[in-house]
Amino acid sequence: MSKAILGKKVGMTQVFADDGKVIPVTVVEAGPITVVQKKTVENDGYDTYVVAYEKKAKNVTKPQKGVFDKAKTEAFKVLKELNLDGELELGTVVKADVFAEGDRVDVSGTTKGHGFTGVIKRWNQHRLKMTHGTGPVHREVGSMSANSTPSRVFKNKHMPGQYGVEKVTIQNLDIVKVDAEKNLLLIKGNVPGPKGALLVIKESVKAK
């Protein structure tokens, strides 16, 4: 990865292309992020940069405070490892203009949580018949398997349970516009998570 940044999902809107077509976009407040630590093969076994996002005045742990003090920066809320090209010094600030209009990116985030849900919402299953004595179990899971053979429920059967709150990456999204002054990226389509969710935006690994 040569280009990457952290951001926060603001919401969705739409913009008009030059030919008049309407493009749905997600507005992302991208950066600025600050390089606070450089990991090396000699010390850590691999090369990467630790970047910080969103300034935070209190509730900073002692190990985190040591990282910030060494980098001579303020305390931040979020610390992430990103593979960035080039020799970056501690304290280097990366802004939204690291990307340009037309770039393709992969966006990672945590999806919305839906709590404990049934199989229709969780797995898109069909409901049972509404007539001929089926009720009142129209939205239940259905047959669990034969009770003679195998006399058990198979592993990985779609069942009710926790839905959402999982890491998802959407690949090959186009950057429609970059507002460097306001640190905003307009990304075509939707990205994971609710409003305010933390996002990792990286240069696409499978760019078409």
Secondary structure as a PSIPRED ss2 file (coil, helix, strand):
# PSIPRED VFORMAT (PSIPRED V4.0)

   1 M C   1.000  0.000  0.000
   2 S C   1.000  0.000  0.000
   3 K C   1.000  0.000  0.000
   4 A E   0.000  0.000  1.000
   5 I E   0.000  0.000  1.000
   6 L E   0.000  0.000  1.000
   7 G E   0.000  0.000  1.000
   8 K E   0.000  0.000  1.000
   9 K E   0.000  0.000  1.000
  10 V E   0.000  0.000  1.000
  11 G E   0.000  0.000  1.000
  12 M E   0.000  0.000  1.000
  13 T E   0.000  0.000  1.000
  14 Q E   0.000  0.000  1.000
  15 V E   0.000  0.000  1.000
  16 F E   0.000  0.000  1.000
  17 A C   1.000  0.000  0.000
  18 D C   1.000  0.000  0.000
  19 D C   1.000  0.000  0.000
  20 G C   1.000  0.000  0.000
  21 K C   1.000  0.000  0.000
  22 V E   0.000  0.000  1.000
  23 I E   0.000  0.000  1.000
  24 P E   0.000  0.000  1.000
  25 V E   0.000  0.000  1.000
  26 T E   0.000  0.000  1.000
  27 V E   0.000  0.000  1.000
  28 V E   0.000  0.000  1.000
  29 E E   0.000  0.000  1.000
  30 A E   0.000  0.000  1.000
  31 G C   1.000  0.000  0.000
  32 P C   1.000  0.000  0.000
  33 I E   0.000  0.000  1.000
  34 T E   0.000  0.000  1.000
  35 V E   0.000  0.000  1.000
  36 V E   0.000  0.000  1.000
  37 Q E   0.000  0.000  1.000
  38 K E   0.000  0.000  1.000
  39 K E   0.000  0.000  1.000
  40 T C   1.000  0.000  0.000
  41 V H   0.000  1.000  0.000
  42 E H   0.000  1.000  0.000
  43 N H   0.000  1.000  0.000
  44 D H   0.000  1.000  0.000
  45 G C   1.000  0.000  0.000
  46 Y C   1.000  0.000  0.000
  47 D C   1.000  0.000  0.000
  48 T E   0.000  0.000  1.000
  49 Y E   0.000  0.000  1.000
  50 V E   0.000  0.000  1.000
  51 V E   0.000  0.000  1.000
  52 A E   0.000  0.000  1.000
  53 Y E   0.000  0.000  1.000
  54 E E   0.000  0.000  1.000
  55 K E   0.000  0.000  1.000
  56 K C   1.000  0.000  0.000
  57 A C   1.000  0.000  0.000
  58 K C   1.000  0.000  0.000
  59 N C   1.000  0.000  0.000
  60 V C   1.000  0.000  0.000
  61 T C   1.000  0.000  0.000
  62 K H   0.000  1.000  0.000
  63 P H   0.000  1.000  0.000
  64 Q H   0.000  1.000  0.000
  65 K H   0.000  1.000  0.000
  66 G H   0.000  1.000  0.000
  67 V H   0.000  1.000  0.000
  68 F H   0.000  1.000  0.000
  69 D H   0.000  1.000  0.000
  70 K H   0.000  1.000  0.000
  71 A H   0.000  1.000  0.000
  72 K C   1.000  0.000  0.000
  73 T C   1.000  0.000  0.000
  74 E C   1.000  0.000  0.000
  75 A C   1.000  0.000  0.000
  76 F E   0.000  0.000  1.000
  77 K E   0.000  0.000  1.000
  78 V E   0.000  0.000  1.000
  79 L E   0.000  0.000  1.000
  80 K E   0.000  0.000  1.000
  81 E E   0.000  0.000  1.000
  82 L E   0.000  0.000  1.000
  83 N C   1.000  0.000  0.000
  84 L C   1.000  0.000  0.000
  85 D C   1.000  0.000  0.000
  86 G C   1.000  0.000  0.000
  87 E C   1.000  0.000  0.000
  88 L C   1.000  0.000  0.000
  89 E C   1.000  0.000  0.000
  90 L C   1.000  0.000  0.000
  91 G C   1.000  0.000  0.000
  92 T C   1.000  0.000  0.000
  93 V E   0.000  0.000  1.000
  94 V E   0.000  0.000  1.000
  95 K C   1.000  0.000  0.000
  96 A H   0.000  1.000  0.000
  97 D H   0.000  1.000  0.000
  98 V H   0.000  1.000  0.000
  99 F C   1.000  0.000  0.000
 100 A C   1.000  0.000  0.000
 101 E C   1.000  0.000  0.000
 102 G C   1.000  0.000  0.000
 103 D C   1.000  0.000  0.000
 104 R E   0.000  0.000  1.000
 105 V E   0.000  0.000  1.000
 106 D E   0.000  0.000  1.000
 107 V E   0.000  0.000  1.000
 108 S E   0.000  0.000  1.000
 109 G E   0.000  0.000  1.000
 110 T E   0.000  0.000  1.000
 111 T C   1.000  0.000  0.000
 112 K C   1.000  0.000  0.000
 113 G E   0.000  0.000  1.000
 114 H E   0.000  0.000  1.000
 115 G E   0.000  0.000  1.000
 116 F E   0.000  0.000  1.000
 117 T E   0.000  0.000  1.000
 118 G C   1.000  0.000  0.000
 119 V H   0.000  1.000  0.000
 120 I H   0.000  1.000  0.000
 121 K H   0.000  1.000  0.000
 122 R H   0.000  1.000  0.000
 123 W H   0.000  1.000  0.000
 124 N C   1.000  0.000  0.000
 125 Q C   1.000  0.000  0.000
 126 H C   1.000  0.000  0.000
 127 R C   1.000  0.000  0.000
 128 L C   1.000  0.000  0.000
 129 K C   1.000  0.000  0.000
 130 M C   1.000  0.000  0.000
 131 T C   1.000  0.000  0.000
 132 H C   1.000  0.000  0.000
 133 G C   1.000  0.000  0.000
 134 T C   1.000  0.000  0.000
 135 G C   1.000  0.000  0.000
 136 P C   1.000  0.000  0.000
 137 V C   1.000  0.000  0.000
 138 H C   1.000  0.000  0.000
 139 R C   1.000  0.000  0.000
 140 E C   1.000  0.000  0.000
 141 V C   1.000  0.000  0.000
 142 G C   1.000  0.000  0.000
 143 S C   1.000  0.000  0.000
 144 M C   1.000  0.000  0.000
 145 S C   1.000  0.000  0.000
 146 A C   1.000  0.000  0.000
 147 N C   1.000  0.000  0.000
 148 S C   1.000  0.000  0.000
 149 T C   1.000  0.000  0.000
 150 P C   1.000  0.000  0.000
 151 S C   1.000  0.000  0.000
 152 R C   1.000  0.000  0.000
 153 V C   1.000  0.000  0.000
 154 F C   1.000  0.000  0.000
 155 K C   1.000  0.000  0.000
 156 N C   1.000  0.000  0.000
 157 K C   1.000  0.000  0.000
 158 H C   1.000  0.000  0.000
 159 M C   1.000  0.000  0.000
 160 P C   1.000  0.000  0.000
 161 G E   0.000  0.000  1.000
 162 Q E   0.000  0.000  1.000
 163 Y E   0.000  0.000  1.000
 164 G E   0.000  0.000  1.000
 165 V C   1.000  0.000  0.000
 166 E C   1.000  0.000  0.000
 167 K E   0.000  0.000  1.000
 168 V E   0.000  0.000  1.000
 169 T E   0.000  0.000  1.000
 170 I E   0.000  0.000  1.000
 171 Q E   0.000  0.000  1.000
 172 N E   0.000  0.000  1.000
 173 L E   0.000  0.000  1.000
 174 D E   0.000  0.000  1.000
 175 I E   0.000  0.000  1.000
 176 V E   0.000  0.000  1.000
 177 K E   0.000  0.000  1.000
 178 V E   0.000  0.000  1.000
 179 D E   0.000  0.000  1.000
 180 A C   1.000  0.000  0.000
 181 E C   1.000  0.000  0.000
 182 K C   1.000  0.000  0.000
 183 N C   1.000  0.000  0.000
 184 L E   0.000  0.000  1.000
 185 L E   0.000  0.000  1.000
 186 L E   0.000  0.000  1.000
 187 I E   0.000  0.000  1.000
 188 K E   0.000  0.000  1.000
 189 G C   1.000  0.000  0.000
 190 N C   1.000  0.000  0.000
 191 V C   1.000  0.000  0.000
 192 P C   1.000  0.000  0.000
 193 G C   1.000  0.000  0.000
 194 P C   1.000  0.000  0.000
 195 K C   1.000  0.000  0.000
 196 G C   1.000  0.000  0.000
 197 A C   1.000  0.000  0.000
 198 L E   0.000  0.000  1.000
 199 L E   0.000  0.000  1.000
 200 V E   0.000  0.000  1.000
 201 I E   0.000  0.000  1.000
 202 K E   0.000  0.000  1.000
 203 E E   0.000  0.000  1.000
 204 S C   1.000  0.000  0.000
 205 V C   1.000  0.000  0.000
 206 K C   1.000  0.000  0.000
 207 A C   1.000  0.000  0.000
 208 K C   1.000  0.000  0.000
